[in-house]
Amino acid sequence: MLAKLSAIFSDIKIQHTVFALPFAVMSAFIAAEGLPETKKLAWVVACMVGARSAAMAFNRIVDARYDMKNPRTQGRALPSGRVDERSYWLFLIAFSFVFVFSAGMLNQLALYLSPLALIIVFFYSLTKRFTVYSHFWLGLAISIAPVGAWVAIREEISFISLLLGTAVVFWLVGFDILYSCMDVEFDRESNLKSIPQRFGIENALRIAFVSHGLTVLFLFVLLQFVDELGVLYSIGVIIVAGLLMYEHSLVSPGDLSKINIAFFNMNGIISIGLMFFVIADYVWM
């Protein structure tokens, strides 16, 4: 059982929770106007781990028949036979419970919204079957992190949390388009839809660039509505803009070999780095 659990955690890349978690933490700091209660922050982290783990398990289950045919994904736990589907369903149910329970420990609104949040993050895995704009659904799913963290602290959905969530949407759209470029031929053969599959890699890279430009724009707009964010946050956003430019410089229509570096390394640095600049503005200024 422990071997299966370890295989599942490796398969869903639990470490990639780092992409969305920092946005939840920075939203919690903004909502609390400083350091949030440790207890609430801990339950926010538990919500993030629960929701992402359940969503990734659902993704692996419903995509297993495609993963079996795609050379890039044949080594995943289900197509390789290292984990059976029943174990994956048990994992999904357990972490869905972790998410709903953790939401309930925060407040009533978080509990009431938790089933809707699960529906949104699960549904993303089905969208490539019918729309080329599945990247936007993934962005919506990940944007739940800052909006949900605000609900956790203030028991409300605010314009500020939606603004930060919108920045997250376009950030995710941009780097998910980049990542999808690696599967463009397989997507065409399997009738799976994506922006690279529909518009070609060159146009997809342009759309991803514009999407990341909008991310930076919305991060700067946030300054107009949060008085506590100032010089350090502004420096952080400028650094984010530079890292996104560098990310796009790593890939071109004729060379996608560095997409994994752009996807995993750069975006992890971006989310964690911006979180630290937000916290720094509250702690040191």
C-alpha positions in Angstrom: 0.0 0.0 0.0 2.8 2.4 0.9 4.5 1.6 -2.4 1.3 2.5 -4.3 0.9 5.7 -2.3 4.5 6.7 -3.0 4.0 5.9 -6.7 0.8 8.1 -6.8 2.5 11.0 -5.1 5.3 10.8 -7.5 2.9 10.5 -10.5 0.9 13.5 -9.6 4.0 15.5 -8.8 2.9 16.6 -5.4 5.8 19.1 -5.4 4.1 21.1 -8.1 1.6 22.3 -5.5 4.3 25.1 -5.3 2.8 26.7 -8.5 -0.5 27.7 -6.9 0.2 27.6 -3.2 2.3 30.9 -3.1 -0.7 32.7 -4.6 -2.9 31.4 -1.9 -0.4 32.5 0.8 0.0 36.0 -0.7 -3.8 36.4 -1.0 -4.1 35.4 2.7 -1.5 38.1 3.7 -3.3 40.7 1.7 -6.7 39.7 3.2 -5.3 39.7 6.7 -3.4 43.0 6.1 -0.4 41.2 7.5 0.5 37.9 9.0 -2.7 35.6 9.0 -3.5 33.4 11.9 -1.2 30.4 11.9 -4.1 28.0 12.3 -6.0 29.5 9.3 -2.8 29.4 7.2 -2.3 25.8 8.0 -5.9 24.9 6.9 -5.4 26.9 3.7 -2.3 24.8 3.0 -4.3 21.6 3.7 -7.0 22.8 1.3 -4.4 23.4 -1.4 -2.8 20.0 -1.0 -6.2 18.2 -0.8 -7.7 19.9 -3.8 -4.7 19.6 -6.1 -4.0 16.0 -5.1 -7.7 15.0 -5.8 -7.7 17.0 -9.1 -4.5 15.4 -10.3 -5.8 11.9 -9.4 -8.9 12.6 -11.4 -6.8 13.8 -14.3 -4.7 10.6 -14.3 -7.7 8.4 -14.2 -9.7 10.0 -17.0 -6.6 10.5 -19.2 -5.2 6.9 -18.7 -6.3 5.7 -22.1 -4.5 8.7 -23.8 -1.5 8.4 -21.6 -1.1 4.8 -22.6 -0.6 5.9 -26.3 1.5 9.0 -25.7 5.2 8.2 -25.6 5.7 11.2 -23.2 3.2 9.8 -20.6 3.4 6.0 -21.0 5.6 5.8 -17.9 2.9 7.2 -15.6 1.6 5.0 -12.8 -1.7 3.8 -14.4 -0.6 3.1 -18.0 2.6 1.4 -16.7 0.6 -0.8 -14.3 2.4 0.4 -11.2 -0.9 1.5 -9.7 -4.4 0.1 -10.3 -7.4 2.4 -11.0 -9.2 1.4 -7.7 -6.2 2.7 -5.7 -6.3 5.9 -7.6 -10.0 6.3 -6.9 -9.5 5.7 -3.2 -6.7 8.3 -3.2 -9.0 10.8 -5.0 -11.9 10.2 -2.5 -9.5 10.5 0.5 -8.0 13.8 -0.6 -11.4 15.2 -1.7 -12.4 14.6 1.9 -9.2 16.3 3.2 -10.1 19.4 1.1 -13.8 19.6 2.2 -12.9 18.9 5.8 -10.2 21.6 5.8 -12.5 24.1 4.2 -15.1 23.3 6.9 -12.5 24.0 9.6 -12.0 27.5 8.1 -15.6 28.9 7.9 -19.1 28.2 6.6 -18.6 29.9 3.3 -15.5 28.0 2.5 -17.3 24.7 3.3 -20.3 25.7 1.1 -18.1 26.5 -1.8 -15.8 23.5 -1.5 -18.0 21.1 -3.7 -18.1 23.8 -6.4 -14.3 24.2 -6.3 -13.9 20.4 -6.7 -16.2 20.4 -9.7 -14.2 23.1 -11.4 -10.8 21.5 -10.8 -12.1 18.1 -11.8 -13.8 19.4 -15.0 -10.7 20.8 -16.4 -9.4 17.3 -17.2 -12.4 16.8 -19.6 -12.1 20.1 -21.5 -9.5 19.0 -24.0 -12.2 16.7 -25.5 -14.4 19.6 -26.7 -12.6 23.0 -26.6 -9.3 24.4 -27.7 -9.5 26.8 -24.8 -9.0 24.2 -22.1 -6.0 26.3 -20.9 -8.4 28.9 -19.7 -10.3 26.3 -17.6 -7.0 25.3 -16.0 -6.4 28.9 -15.3 -9.8 29.2 -13.7 -9.1 26.1 -11.6 -5.8 27.4 -10.3 -7.3 30.9 -9.7 -9.4 29.3 -6.9 -6.2 29.4 -4.8 -6.1 33.2 -4.2 -9.9 33.5 -4.2 -10.3 30.6 -1.8 -7.5 31.9 0.5 -9.4 35.2 0.8 -12.6 33.4 1.7 -10.6 31.5 4.3 -9.4 34.7 6.0 -12.4 37.1 5.5 -15.3 34.7 4.7 -16.1 36.7 1.5 -15.2 37.0 -2.2 -13.7 40.4 -2.9 -12.7 42.3 -6.0 -9.1 42.2 -4.9 -9.1 38.4 -4.7 -10.7 38.2 -8.1 -8.1 40.6 -9.5 -5.3 38.4 -8.2 -7.2 35.4 -9.5 -7.3 36.9 -13.0 -3.6 37.4 -13.0 -3.2 33.8 -12.1 -5.6 32.7 -14.9 -3.5 34.4 -17.5 -0.2 33.2 -16.0 -1.5 29.6 -16.1 -2.9 30.0 -19.6 0.5 31.2 -20.8 2.6 28.4 -19.5 0.0 25.7 -20.1 0.0 26.7 -23.8 3.8 26.4 -23.8 3.6 22.9 -22.2 0.9 21.8 -24.7 3.3 22.5 -27.6 5.1 19.3 -26.7 1.9 17.2 -27.4 0.7 19.0 -30.5 1.1 16.1 -32.9 -0.3 13.6 -30.4 -3.3 15.9 -29.8 -4.0 16.0 -33.5 -3.9 12.3 -33.9 -6.1 11.7 -30.8 -8.6 14.5 -31.6 -7.7 16.3 -28.4 -8.0 20.1 -28.6 -5.6 22.8 -27.5 -4.4 26.2 -28.8 -1.2 24.8 -30.3 -3.2 22.0 -32.0 -5.7 24.5 -33.4 -3.6 27.5 -34.3 -0.1 26.0 -34.7 3.0 26.3 -32.5 4.1 29.7 -33.8 0.7 31.4 -33.1 0.4 29.5 -29.8 3.7 31.0 -28.6 2.4 34.5 -29.5 -0.8 33.9 -27.6 1.2 32.6 -24.6 3.3 35.8 -24.7 0.3 38.1 -24.7 -1.3 36.1 -21.9 1.8 36.6 -19.7 1.8 40.2 -20.6 -1.7 40.4 -19.2 -0.5 38.7 -16.1 2.0 41.4 -15.4 -0.6 44.1 -16.2 -3.1 42.7 -13.6 -0.3 42.3 -11.0 0.5 46.0 -11.5 -3.2 46.9 -11.3 -3.4 45.2 -7.9 -1.2 48.1 -6.6 -4.0 50.5 -7.2 -6.3 48.6 -4.8 -4.0 47.4 -2.0 -2.4 50.3 -0.2 0.0 48.1 1.7 1.7 46.9 -1.4 4.5 49.2 -2.5 8.1 49.4 -3.6 9.1 45.8 -2.8 6.0 44.3 -4.5 6.6 46.5 -7.5 10.2 45.2 -7.7 8.8 41.7 -7.4 6.4 42.3 -10.4 9.2 43.7 -12.5 11.3 40.6 -11.7 8.4 38.4 -12.7 8.1 40.3 -16.0 11.8 39.7 -16.6 11.5 36.0 -15.8 8.5 35.6 -18.1 10.5 37.2 -20.9 13.4 34.8 -20.2 10.9 31.9 -20.1 9.7 32.8 -23.6 13.3 33.2 -24.9 13.9 29.5 -24.1 11.4 28.3 -26.7 10.8 28.8 -30.3 8.7 27.1 -33.0 11.8 25.2 -34.2 13.2 24.4 -30.7 10.9 23.1 -27.9 13.7 21.2 -26.1 13.8 23.6 -23.1 10.0 23.7 -22.4 10.4 21.6 -19.3 12.9 24.2 -17.9 10.6 27.0 -18.8 7.6 25.2 -17.4 8.9 23.8 -14.1 11.9 26.0 -13.1 10.8 29.4 -14.1 7.2 29.2 -13.0 8.1 27.8 -9.6 10.6 30.7 -9.1 7.9 33.2 -10.3 5.2 32.1 -7.8 7.5 31.7 -4.8 9.5 34.8 -5.6 6.4 37.0 -5.9 5.0 35.6 -2.6 8.1 36.6 -0.8 7.9 40.2 -2.2 4.3 40.4 -1.0 5.2 39.2 2.4 8.2 41.5 2.6 6.0 44.5 1.9 3.9 43.7 4.9 6.7 42.6 7.2 9.4 45.2 6.5 7.7 48.3 5.2 
